[in-house]
Amino acid sequence: MAAHPTGWVLNYRWVVFLLALGFWFYQFSQTSLDHFGWQFRFLTIWGLTAALITSWLMLRLSLGRSDRQYNAVVSATAVLEVMVVFLYWKLWFTDPALVNSDGPNPWYQEYYLHALGPALMLFDAFFILGAFHSLWRTCLIVLAIFIGYTAWVELLVKPLNSFPEGSATHGLPYPFLNDMAMDQRLVFYATTIGTGLAFMLIGWLLARIIARLRGVPRR
């Protein structure tokens, strides 16, 4: 891949960036400002924010405004996006009320945030940029994201919100978390981080297979 890919890649990255930017701003009209943390209480919006940042970095690369690929950042964002999709639909197919405390989202938001948006980002990561060059850097960023999000919801979001309310506690953004005691939540968080690291390893392996099939050397 050229240092500054143009043509269809540039157009593709413009589309990905503008969609992410539009949906990122759209969230401000869809959230209750009465809740501390606003839409940033949700891991999905952390994924959207990360996708917006990485899509801008990739667009700058295509525009020739940067030579840095931020490969580990893009790779970690890919892991986050996969985890958002995996967790959301796993819980949604069990019971939509487990994840939607404010009722169902508009269909176009639902499918962009939990299907199309992540798919667009992953296509760039695997087939254009060539992600997962640095496994250890990616691992550190993945851990920082998930540990940071856990600390955010447990230490700030939960104490400063009274809704949603569950059988064990209140204030956590996803209803099912409020039905878990602290020890149960810690197990859930640890399992989630472990699953994220497993997806990271799968992504690293998949990136190597794709690169080999395309004859692209790995640095």
C-alpha positions as CSV (number, residue, x, y, z in Angstrom):
1,M,0.0,0.0,0.0
2,A,1.3,3.4,-0.9
3,A,2.2,5.8,1.8
4,H,-0.6,8.2,0.8
5,P,-3.3,6.1,-0.9
6,T,-5.6,8.0,-3.2
7,G,-8.4,7.3,-5.6
8,W,-11.1,5.0,-4.2
9,V,-9.3,4.7,-0.9
10,L,-9.4,8.4,-0.3
11,N,-13.1,8.5,-1.2
12,Y,-13.8,5.5,1.0
13,R,-12.1,7.2,4.0
14,W,-14.0,10.4,3.4
15,V,-17.3,8.4,3.6
16,V,-16.2,6.6,6.7
17,F,-15.1,9.8,8.4
18,L,-18.1,11.8,7.5
19,L,-20.5,9.0,8.7
20,A,-18.7,8.7,12.0
21,L,-18.6,12.5,12.5
22,G,-22.3,12.8,11.7
23,F,-23.4,10.0,14.0
24,W,-21.0,11.3,16.8
25,F,-22.7,14.7,16.8
26,Y,-26.1,13.1,16.4
27,Q,-25.7,11.4,19.8
28,F,-25.9,14.8,21.5
29,S,-29.5,15.1,20.3
30,Q,-30.4,11.5,21.5
31,T,-29.1,11.5,25.1
32,S,-30.5,12.9,28.3
33,L,-28.3,15.6,29.6
34,D,-29.7,14.9,33.1
35,H,-27.5,11.9,33.4
36,F,-23.8,12.4,34.3
37,G,-21.6,11.3,31.5
38,W,-24.2,11.9,28.8
39,Q,-23.8,9.4,25.9
40,F,-20.3,8.7,27.0
41,R,-21.6,6.4,29.7
42,F,-21.9,3.7,27.0
43,L,-19.1,1.6,25.6
44,T,-20.7,1.9,22.2
45,I,-20.0,5.6,22.2
46,W,-16.5,5.0,23.2
47,G,-16.3,2.8,20.2
48,L,-17.8,5.4,18.0
49,T,-15.4,8.1,19.3
50,A,-12.4,5.8,18.7
51,A,-13.7,5.1,15.2
52,L,-14.1,8.8,14.5
53,I,-10.5,9.5,15.7
54,T,-9.0,6.7,13.7
55,S,-11.0,7.5,10.6
56,W,-9.6,11.1,10.8
57,L,-6.1,9.8,11.2
58,M,-6.5,7.5,8.2
59,L,-8.0,10.3,6.1
60,R,-5.1,12.6,7.0
61,L,-2.8,9.8,5.8
62,S,-4.6,9.6,2.4
63,L,-4.5,13.3,2.1
64,G,-0.8,13.4,2.5
65,R,-1.0,15.4,5.7
66,S,0.7,12.7,7.8
67,D,3.2,9.9,7.4
68,R,2.2,8.1,10.6
69,Q,-0.1,5.2,10.3
70,Y,-1.0,4.9,14.1
71,N,-1.2,1.2,13.4
72,A,-1.6,0.1,17.1
73,V,-4.3,2.7,17.7
74,V,-6.2,1.5,14.6
75,S,-5.7,-2.1,15.7
76,A,-7.0,-1.4,19.2
77,T,-10.0,0.4,17.8
78,A,-10.7,-2.6,15.7
79,V,-10.7,-4.8,18.8
80,L,-13.0,-2.3,20.6
81,E,-15.4,-2.2,17.7
82,V,-15.6,-6.0,17.5
83,M,-16.3,-6.2,21.3
84,V,-19.0,-3.6,21.0
85,V,-20.7,-5.6,18.3
86,F,-20.2,-8.9,20.1
87,L,-21.5,-7.8,23.5
88,Y,-24.4,-5.7,22.1
89,W,-25.9,-8.3,19.9
90,K,-25.2,-11.1,22.4
91,L,-27.2,-9.2,25.0
92,W,-29.8,-7.9,22.6
93,F,-30.8,-11.3,21.3
94,T,-31.1,-12.4,25.0
95,D,-33.3,-9.4,25.9
96,P,-33.1,-5.9,24.3
97,A,-34.0,-4.4,27.7
98,L,-30.6,-5.6,29.0
99,V,-28.8,-2.9,26.9
100,N,-31.4,-0.3,26.1
101,S,-32.3,1.4,29.3
102,D,-34.1,4.3,27.5
103,G,-36.0,2.1,25.1
104,P,-35.2,1.1,21.5
105,N,-32.9,3.3,19.4
106,P,-33.9,4.4,15.9
107,W,-33.2,1.6,13.5
108,Y,-30.6,3.5,11.5
109,Q,-28.6,4.3,14.6
110,E,-28.9,0.8,15.8
111,Y,-27.5,-0.7,12.6
112,Y,-24.8,2.0,12.1
113,L,-23.4,1.8,15.6
114,H,-23.5,-2.0,15.9
115,A,-23.0,-3.2,12.3
116,L,-22.2,-0.8,9.4
117,G,-19.9,1.5,11.2
118,P,-17.7,-1.2,12.7
119,A,-17.7,-3.1,9.4
120,L,-16.4,0.0,7.5
121,M,-13.7,0.6,10.1
122,L,-12.6,-3.1,10.0
123,F,-12.4,-3.1,6.2
124,D,-9.9,-0.3,6.3
125,A,-7.9,-1.8,9.2
126,F,-7.5,-5.2,7.5
127,F,-7.6,-4.6,3.8
128,I,-6.3,-1.1,3.3
129,L,-4.0,-0.1,6.2
130,G,-3.0,-3.6,7.2
131,A,-3.4,-3.6,11.0
132,F,-1.9,-5.5,13.9
133,H,1.8,-4.8,13.1
134,S,2.6,-4.3,16.8
135,L,0.8,-6.8,19.0
136,W,2.2,-5.6,22.3
137,R,1.4,-1.9,21.7
138,T,-2.0,-2.9,20.6
139,C,-2.4,-5.0,23.8
140,L,-1.4,-2.0,26.0
141,I,-4.0,0.3,24.3
142,V,-6.7,-2.4,24.5
143,L,-6.1,-2.8,28.2
144,A,-6.0,1.0,28.7
145,I,-9.4,1.3,27.0
146,F,-11.2,-1.4,28.8
147,I,-9.7,-0.7,32.2
148,G,-10.3,3.0,31.7
149,Y,-14.0,2.4,30.8
150,T,-14.5,0.1,33.8
151,A,-13.0,2.8,36.1
152,W,-15.1,5.4,34.4
153,V,-18.5,3.7,35.0
154,E,-17.7,2.3,38.4
155,L,-16.0,5.4,40.0
156,L,-17.8,8.2,38.3
157,V,-20.9,7.2,36.3
158,K,-22.4,4.9,39.0
159,P,-22.0,7.2,42.0
160,L,-23.3,10.3,40.1
161,N,-26.4,8.7,38.6
162,S,-29.5,7.1,40.1
163,F,-30.8,5.6,36.8
164,P,-31.1,2.8,35.7
165,E,-31.9,1.0,38.9
166,G,-31.5,-2.7,39.3
167,S,-31.8,-5.4,42.0
168,A,-28.2,-4.9,43.3
169,T,-27.3,-1.3,42.6
170,H,-28.1,1.7,40.3
171,G,-26.4,4.2,38.0
172,L,-24.5,1.9,35.8
173,P,-25.3,2.6,32.1
174,Y,-26.4,-0.9,31.1
175,P,-29.4,-2.3,33.0
176,F,-28.0,-5.8,33.4
177,L,-25.0,-4.4,35.3
178,N,-27.3,-3.0,38.0
179,D,-28.6,-6.5,38.7
180,M,-25.1,-7.7,39.5
181,A,-23.3,-7.5,42.8
182,M,-19.8,-6.0,42.8
183,D,-18.0,-9.4,42.8
184,Q,-20.2,-10.5,39.9
185,R,-19.4,-7.3,37.9
186,L,-15.7,-7.8,38.5
187,V,-15.9,-11.3,37.0
188,F,-17.9,-9.8,34.1
189,Y,-15.3,-7.1,33.5
190,A,-12.4,-9.5,33.7
191,T,-14.1,-11.9,31.3
192,T,-14.8,-9.0,28.9
193,I,-11.2,-7.9,29.0
194,G,-10.1,-11.5,28.4
195,T,-12.5,-11.8,25.4
196,G,-11.1,-8.6,24.0
197,L,-7.6,-9.9,24.2
198,A,-8.7,-13.1,22.5
199,F,-10.3,-11.1,19.7
200,M,-7.0,-9.1,19.5
201,L,-5.1,-12.4,18.9
202,I,-7.6,-13.5,16.3
203,G,-7.2,-10.1,14.6
204,W,-3.5,-10.4,14.6
205,L,-3.6,-13.9,13.0
206,L,-6.2,-12.8,10.5
207,A,-4.1,-9.8,9.5
208,R,-1.1,-12.0,8.9
209,I,-3.2,-14.4,6.8
210,I,-4.6,-11.5,4.7
211,A,-1.2,-10.0,4.2
212,R,0.3,-13.3,3.1
213,L,-2.6,-14.0,0.6
214,R,-2.1,-10.5,-0.8
215,G,1.7,-10.8,-0.9
216,V,2.1,-7.7,1.3
217,P,5.2,-7.8,3.5
218,R,4.7,-7.4,7.3
219,R,6.9,-5.0,9.2
